[in-house]
Amino acid sequence: MPEETGKISRFVKHLSDDENKLLVKLRQRRAAKNINKEYQEHLSKGDRIADALADTIGSWRFIILQSIILVVWMILNLVAWMHHWDPYPFILLNLTLSFQAAYSAPVIMMSQNRQEKKDRLRSINDYEVNLKVEVEIQKLHEKVDRLLEGMRKVEKA
């Protein structure tokens, strides 16, 4: 047992102070955790709405539906017999699209920022899990080495 402690302490000496603190923290809890679930629990209602809006705007369904609306708008204004509410060059349509872009771009950026934060949390968790696994594997190697050494001693006796 003292030999195992010596090997582990030599291994731990190669770690930075932050990694040693992290190891102490990891020994006290499970390393693996569901980042998606934890992150979702902390989102505000506005964050959820922004994410849903970004998901909708970024879908093929939205692009196809918007394209159909634009084509219908232009056709109705070009061939309307009675009233052209937005005659060529479609200034009202341009204003509507500019309004949509002005509001959707910041919402999409907020959603991307949240996704980046979530990815950062996931990479931190991956690092913690990998570090804990590395230490556990090191301990297993040391135990196997001790078992093999013990078996050699028994064979010699």
Stockholm file with secondary structure:
# STOCKHOLM 1.0

chainA/1-157         MPEETGKISRFVKHLSDDENKLLVKLRQRRAAKNINKEYQEHLSKGDRIADALADTIGSWRFIILQSIILVVWMILNLVAWMHHWDPYPFILLNLTLSFQAAYSAPVIMMSQNRQEKKDRLRSINDYEVNLKVEVEIQKLHEKVDRLLEGMRKVEKA
#=GR chainA/1-157 SS CHHHHHHHHHHHHTSCHHHHHHHHHHHTSCSCCCHHHHHHHTCCHHHHHHHHHHHHHTSHHHHHHHHHHHHHHHHHHHHCSSCCSSCTTTHHHHHHHHHHHHHHHHHHHHHHHHHHHHHHHHHHHHHHHHHHHHHHHHHHHHHHHHHHHHHHHHHHC
#=GC SS_cons         CHHHHHHHHHHHHTSCHHHHHHHHHHHTSCSCCCHHHHHHHTCCHHHHHHHHHHHHHTSHHHHHHHHHHHHHHHHHHHHCSSCCSSCTTTHHHHHHHHHHHHHHHHHHHHHHHHHHHHHHHHHHHHHHHHHHHHHHHHHHHHHHHHHHHHHHHHHHC
//
